[in-house]
Amino acid sequence: MNFSQRFKFSDWPNRDIPLVAAGVYAIWHGNELIYCGMSGREIEKAVKANKKKYGLITRLNSHAQGRLSGNQFCVYVANRLVIPTLTTNDLSKFATGEYKLDYMTKSYIHNNFEYQYLIVNTSSEAYAIEDKARAGELFNHKPLLNPI
């Protein structure tokens, strides 16, 4: 099982990722494994429906955007990594609208994280590999934000 090389979120988008594909990905901060996930649920239906973009590319794109709405990874990053670094001065800027948590989360992701991915054939294969990654079996340690 060979994951891709690592890519910086600051260099997103990645034109090498297929537009329709199931896959597993790992997100890193240096040597620290931050998060492992999968995308491509029911990829077989998406292929039959001739979807233009589906699966791994849309999931990683969502993570790269930093928006908390509907994105558990971004919620974890905001809650566990961004908010604890805020100062009293920062908090007052949220009240005025000068600061937005989505933007700060995106900046954090782009400034700190890299990802790597593995393309698979089926969603069931992606789920199984994701479980192994989250359990610490693939990278010799569990991810910080979503271990099992």
NORWO-V372645 format. One record per residue. N is the residue number from 1. PHI is phi in radians with two decimals (* if undefined). PSI is psi in radians with two decimals (999 if undefined). Layout:
((N,PHI,PSI) (N,PHI,PSI))
This chain:
((1,*,1.97) (2,-2.03,1.93) (3,-1.30,2.76) (4,-1.13,3.02) (5,-1.14,3.02) (6,-1.52,2.52) (7,-2.19,2.51) (8,-1.41,2.39) (9,-1.09,-0.47) (10,-1.15,-0.29) (11,-1.71,0.15) (12,-1.11,2.47) (13,-1.51,2.84) (14,-1.91,1.89) (15,-1.28,-0.15) (16,-1.43,-0.30) (17,-1.39,2.23) (18,-1.02,2.57) (19,-1.21,-0.45) (20,-2.32,1.94) (21,-2.92,2.52) (22,-1.51,2.60) (23,-2.95,3.00) (24,-2.13,2.54) (25,-2.44,2.71) (26,-2.21,2.42) (27,-1.99,2.31) (28,-2.17,2.60) (29,-2.14,1.67) (30,1.11,-2.17) (31,-1.62,0.05) (32,-1.62,2.15) (33,-1.34,2.11) (34,-1.69,-0.77) (35,-2.78,2.52) (36,-2.23,2.41) (37,-2.62,3.11) (38,-2.42,2.83) (39,-2.63,2.70) (40,1.99,0.47) (41,-0.95,2.25) (42,0.98,0.73) (43,-0.99,-0.55) (44,-1.06,-0.69) (45,-1.21,-0.66) (46,-1.12,-0.68) (47,-1.14,-0.80) (48,-1.09,-0.58) (49,-1.46,0.04) (50,0.96,0.75) (51,-1.11,2.51) (52,-1.35,-0.70) (53,-2.45,2.26) (54,-2.87,2.45) (55,1.72,-2.29) (56,-0.98,-0.79) (57,-1.14,-0.66) (58,-1.26,-0.61) (59,-1.18,-0.84) (60,-1.14,-0.61) (61,-1.09,-0.75) (62,-1.06,-0.76) (63,-1.11,-0.72) (64,-1.13,-0.46) (65,-1.31,-0.43) (66,1.34,0.12) (67,-1.37,2.26) (68,-1.28,-0.53) (69,-1.08,2.00) (70,1.33,0.21) (71,-2.28,1.76) (72,-1.09,-0.66) (73,-1.00,-0.85) (74,-1.13,-0.63) (75,-1.09,-0.81) (76,-1.04,-0.79) (77,-1.07,-0.81) (78,-1.08,-0.87) (79,-1.20,-0.72) (80,-1.68,-0.43) (81,-2.07,-0.60) (82,-1.55,-0.98) (83,-0.98,-0.74) (84,-1.06,-0.30) (85,-1.61,-0.10) (86,-1.26,2.52) (87,-1.73,2.97) (88,-1.03,-0.68) (89,-1.09,-0.73) (90,-1.05,-0.77) (91,-1.06,-0.68) (92,-1.15,-0.49) (93,-1.29,-0.38) (94,-1.19,-0.68) (95,-1.10,-0.59) (96,-1.52,-0.20) (97,1.56,0.01) (98,-1.16,-0.63) (99,-1.90,2.52) (100,-2.28,2.32) (101,-1.12,-0.64) (102,-1.01,-0.80) (103,-1.14,-0.74) (104,-1.14,-0.63) (105,-1.17,-0.79) (106,-1.03,-0.79) (107,-1.07,-0.74) (108,-1.07,-0.81) (109,-1.06,-0.83) (110,-1.20,-0.57) (111,-1.43,-0.35) (112,-2.13,-0.44) (113,-1.93,2.61) (114,-2.17,2.78) (115,-2.35,2.76) (116,-2.43,2.78) (117,-2.51,2.87) (118,-2.39,2.15) (119,-1.46,2.37) (120,-2.23,2.99) (121,-1.55,-0.52) (122,-2.35,2.75) (123,-1.16,-0.60) (124,-1.13,-0.64) (125,-1.13,-0.72) (126,-1.10,-0.78) (127,-1.03,-0.77) (128,-1.14,-0.72) (129,-1.24,-0.69) (130,-1.02,-0.78) (131,-1.03,-0.74) (132,-1.12,-0.71) (133,-1.14,-0.79) (134,-1.20,-0.45) (135,-1.47,-0.05) (136,1.56,0.13) (137,-1.39,-0.45) (138,-1.61,-0.63) (139,-2.01,0.20) (140,1.19,0.14) (141,-2.82,2.74) (142,-1.44,2.65) (143,-1.22,2.57) (144,-1.03,-0.78) (145,-1.63,-0.39) (146,-2.53,0.95) (147,-1.28,2.75) (148,-2.24,999))
